[in-house]
Structures are given as structure tokens and as C-alpha cells.
């Protein structure tokens, strides 16, 4: 596995790799778990070459404390990707990605303002901006995103269409723990009691209860609920417990 640390490294790797198309790309913020590895396997199944990025994107954190607490596992992540047979790993610095200090950004004016966007101002500007930059740097043929972050998935797919980018966005089903909790790097921050309660989000979302009833049930169980809503053929929720914000969704 080649380690690419700069944009020039990526472009040189891509120039030398043109005969090995298609290239599948998995953007991550590291602290990899089985959900990330499912994205990697999907990329390897559909593409001849695979590249993963690890970049904890400061622009998408609306809370500096959340950024400071984000788990980092650089060496463990590298070994996992190498053992999985990933062809290249891109690990840029913030200075490499944002030489403009985030003066220029991608914004969306409708779907980014609801659900998570309504509760995390500027979050999706940061997501869309970094993904657009990574697409231009990596030049993938296909890019792989999990359905757990369904609003993000929708926005990135729409951005690709709006800017006529020559790539395909591939959705990969959510990977769950045996008790139904959607896998997330944030799960590591849950205390024992909160971890026991966390699967209730998924259980209620897939129940016959309406959105208001799901919200009341979560609040009764000690969650601080941002939303429970239905959009895009999904029922989606975001709630905090033990200071950790969890999101999930199920198909209707």
C-alpha cells in the first residue's frame, strides 16, 4: 500500500495508474471500524484499484470540543487498510487541504439546512467542500459512502450531479453491531449505560410508532433528541446520550 501525503503524491500516483481504472475511493476520518471496511470491500469488488483517505476535517465540526475528542488511531488504521489490500492511502494535513484557510467553500441552499444541518450550522458546507476537494485530488471513477449518514449521502450525490463530476457515488448499507446499533467511531465514547441504551434508536425507528411517539420514547429513555423525521423514503433520527450524538435511519 502506497502512503500518499501530498496532493502532488496523489496526482503522480494517479498518472502512473491510468491503465488500472476504474479506481474506487473511500473518504474517511479514520478510527476505522467494520462499517468503513465494508466500504473498502465494496470499492475493491467494483474497481480494479482502491484508495482510502484519512483526514479529520476541521471544517465540518460545529463544536470545537467534538473535534478535540474525535478518536485517532493512525497506526491501527494503516495496518487494517494494508491487510485489506488497499492500494493507496491518502493522509493529508489540514494545510494541504485548506491552503486558503477555508475562504472558499461549497454550500447547498435547501437539503443541507434541515435535519443535521439545522442542528449543526455549517456542518454540510464543511463536508461538501472537503469531498469536492478530495474528488478533484483523487479523480476517482467511483466513490463509496455509507447509508448511515443518509443526508450526507444525498447531498454528495446531488453535488456530483450539479457540478457534472465524472464519477459515480455508490451507497453501501449500514453495518450494525449485533444489538442493532449503527457502527460509528463515536460509539467508542459511550459509557456502559449509554452503550446499553443506544440500540433503542434503531429499535424505535423500525417500529410501528409514529415519529412523535418515537421522539417521546427516546426522551423518556434519557436521550436529548434533535429530530425524528421522514424524508427520502427513510425515517431518520439524531439524538444525544452521554454527551455523544448518534444518528441512524431506516428505509420506510
TASULTA-V851807 format. One record per backbone hydrogen bond with DSSP energy under -1.0 kcal/mol. CO is the residue of the C=O (numbers start at 0). NH is the residue of the N-H. If there is no record, write none. Layout:
BEGIN
{{CO/NH} {CO/NH}}
END
This chain:
BEGIN
{{1/88} {3/90} {5/9} {6/10} {7/11} {8/12} {9/13} {10/14} {11/15} {16/19} {17/20} {21/47} {21/48} {22/140} {22/141} {23/50} {24/143} {25/52} {27/54} {32/36} {33/37} {34/38} {35/39} {36/40} {37/41} {38/42} {39/43} {40/44} {41/45} {42/46} {48/23} {49/86} {49/87} {50/25} {51/89} {52/27} {54/56} {56/59} {57/60} {62/66} {63/67} {64/68} {66/69} {72/76} {73/77} {74/78} {75/79} {76/80} {77/81} {78/82} {79/83} {80/85} {81/84} {86/1} {87/51} {88/3} {89/53} {92/96} {93/97} {97/100} {109/112} {113/116} {115/119} {119/122} {121/125} {122/126} {123/127} {124/128} {125/129} {126/130} {127/131} {128/132} {129/133} {130/134} {131/135} {132/136} {133/137} {134/138} {140/167} {141/24} {142/169} {144/171} {147/149} {148/152} {149/153} {150/154} {151/155} {152/156} {153/157} {154/158} {155/159} {156/160} {157/161} {158/162} {159/164} {160/163} {164/166} {167/142} {169/144} {171/146} {174/182} {176/179} {180/176} {183/186} {184/187} {185/188} {186/189} {190/194} {191/195} {192/196} {193/197} {196/199} {197/200} {198/202} {199/203} {200/204} {201/205} {203/206} {209/213} {210/214} {211/215} {212/216} {213/217} {214/218} {215/219} {216/220} {217/222} {218/221} {223/239} {226/237} {228/235} {230/233} {232/251} {233/230} {234/249} {235/228} {236/247} {237/225} {237/226} {238/245} {239/223} {240/243} {243/240} {245/238} {247/236} {249/234}}
END
